[in-house]
Every structure is written in C-alpha cells, then in structure tokens.
Amino acid sequence: MRILLHICCAPCSVMCVKTLQDARHQIVGYWYNPNIHPATEYLARRDQMIAYAQAIGLELVVDDFYGLEPFLKNVIDDIDNRCEYCYRERLQHTAKKAKALGLDAFTSTLFISPYQRHELLRKQAELVALEEEICFHYVDFRPYYREGREYARKQNFYLQKYCGCVFSEQDRYQKKLSQKLRG
C-alpha cells in the first residue's frame, strides 16, 4: 500500500517509518503542523525532520505553514478540547494531500505517542477517512515509542519537551513552577 504518513517530528517518525516499511508499504512523509509554537520550536522540529528524511531517503512533502493565529482562533473558546481540533486539522490536511498525490491511505506518527489522546485521535482519523473517501491505515505504534526515542537520542536529534501547542508548553512550565513553589 502507498501511504502518506503525517509526521509531527523526527523522533516520532523513526519507528513509524520503519514499521510501515518492514510491512512492505511505500511511504511518503508529510510535514503539516500549524499547531507547533513558538516559531523557533516549529523551525527546530521541521528542520530536524527534513534532515532525517534526507538521511534515510524518505520522500517528504513539506506543507510549511506556521499557523499561530488560525490555531488560536479555533481553540480559544474551548481550550480544554483543543486536541480534537488539532488532530482533525492535521489529519484532514493529510487525507486531502494523500488523495491529491494519488496514494492509497494515510496515517500519522501521532499514533506512537503515549501522551496523545489515542482513542480521540483514532476517532478523528476514521471520521476524516469517511469524509475524504480515502483509507485510514491504523497502526498502534505506541509499543515502539521508547525504541524510537532511544534511536533519536543516539543520533542527537532535536528532542522536544511538549506536544507542540502553546497550551501544552504552558502546562509543562506550570508543572515545573508548581513543583518549585512546593519544594
């Protein structure tokens, strides 16, 4: 099967690409992540992915859109449910791109993270597949998460500390601040 793999970052892509290729799928990578903020974080993740794709000979389509304002406009009234919008936005673009490229299916590296809301993510992918009339190829990549992160560390990849949106970054720092204040 020819699959468009939405890629959130190079570390998460390692085992997803390997697993899909080991299953004899033809993979095209797809970078589309308007949720990642600030711009320096977006660029660090994008550039690491471009370098990794070149190093392993992975075709990578880069939809280079730093979308702070649209992202904020779409989540500000319901910040607690921002992940649903974020997943849907990226998966819908991926499905449309897969169709435009004449590929058979789409999936995402988001399915490797134990920190993502896996069932919500899967539900959004399945809905998008129906709407866009293209196959969603589901694989639970989570068992490979640690192996991929270890490989990324050994290769000196840029390793992010939060999912990407400004609110997840706030959560990360809020936890650290709360620990300091208690300590």
N, C-alpha and C positions, 0 to 999 in steps of 0.2 A: 504494500500500500504506500502511496505517496502522501506524506503527512506534513502539514505546516505546524511547526512547534513554536507556540508563543513562548518567548524567553524573557523572564523577569531579571535574570542576572547570570553571569558566567558560572559562579559556584553551583547554582541550582541546575544549570544546564548539563553539567558533566555526566551524571548518571542517567539523566533522561535521554540524552542523545545516545549514549552507549547502549542502554536497554532497548531503545527502539531500533537502533542499527543491528544489534545482536538478534533481534526478531526479524531481520531482513527487510525492514521498512526503509524507504527512501525519505530522508529528512531534509526539509528546508527550514532554517531558523527564521524567526520573525521577532524583531525588536519593536515593540509598541508599548510604552509605559508612561503615559502622561500623568500618572499619579505620583511619580517619584519627585521628591523635593528635599532640599533646595536644589538649585541648578547645579551646584558643584557635585552633589550626590548623583544626580541624573547623569552628568557627564562621566563621572568615575565609573559607574556601572556600565554605561553604554560603551565607553572606550575599552573597558576590560573585555566585554563580550565581543566586540569587533576583533580585538587582538586574538582572543581564544578561537573564534571561528576561523580566522586566517590560519592559525597554527594547526588546526585539525582538518582543514579543508572543508569546512561546513559552509554551504551556501547560506548567506544571511541577508535577509531583506530588512533594511532599517527604515522604519517609518518614524522619522526624527521629529517628534512633537513634544515640546516641553509645555504641558498644559496646566499650569498652576491655576489661572483664573477659571477656565471651564470646570476643572475638577472641584474647586472650592464652591462655585455656584451650584453645582449639582449635589453637593453633600452637606452644605452648611445648615440646611433646615432639619437634617436628620443625621447628625454626626455618628450616633451610635450604630446606624445601619449603613455606614459609608462603604463597607466591604462589598455589599451587594451591588451597589452602583459600580464600584471599581472593577469587580470581577466581570460584570456584564459588559461594561465599556470595552475592556481589553479583549474579551472573548468574542464579542460581536465583530470587532475590527479584524480579529484573526480569522474568523469564519468567512467574512467577506473577502479577505485577501486570499484565503485558500481557494475559494471559488474563482476569483479573478485569475489566479495562477493556474487554474485547471488541475488542482490537486484533489485527492480523494477524501481527505479528512483533516481535522485539526485537533490539537490538544495543547496543553500548557505545562510548563515547568512548575507552575504554582502547585501542581499535584504532588510535588516532592516535599513540600514544607510541612512539618508537623505543627507549625504556628499558624497556618491558614485555616480558615473555616471550611474544611474539606467537603462536607455534605452540601453546604450552600454553594460552594464553587462548582461542584458536580451538577447540582440542580440548574445553575445558570448556564453551564455549558450545554446541557441537554436541551434546555429551552431555546438557546441560540441556534443549536443544530436544527431543530424543528423549524424555526422561523426562517433561517437562511437556506434550508434544504440542502444541508451538507452533513456528512457523517462526523460525529464527535468520537474520537478514539480514546476511550478511557483506560488509563493505567494508574494504579495507585503506586506511585514512585516512592512513597514515604519510607519503605524499608531500606532504600539506598541513600537516604539523606546524609547520614554520618560519613559513609564512604566517599560521597561526593565532596563534602566539606573538607575531609582529610586530604583528598587529592588537591583541592583548591589551595589549602594551606601550604602543602609541599611545593606547589607551583607559584607561590607568592601572589596569588590572585588578590585583588581588592575584595575584602570581605565586609559587607555591610552589617550594621548592628540593629536594623529595624526594617520593617517590610517595605517602606518607601514613602508612604504619605506623611505629610506634616503632622498629622494627628498621632500616628504611630511613633514618630520621633518624640513628640511631646510626652506620650505615655512612657517611653524609655527614660527620658530625663526626669519625669515626675517620680518614677520609682527610685531613681538614684537620689534625688533630692529628699524624698521621704525617708530613705534609709539613713542619710546623713543627719537629718533632723532628729531621728530616733536614737542615733548612735552616740 
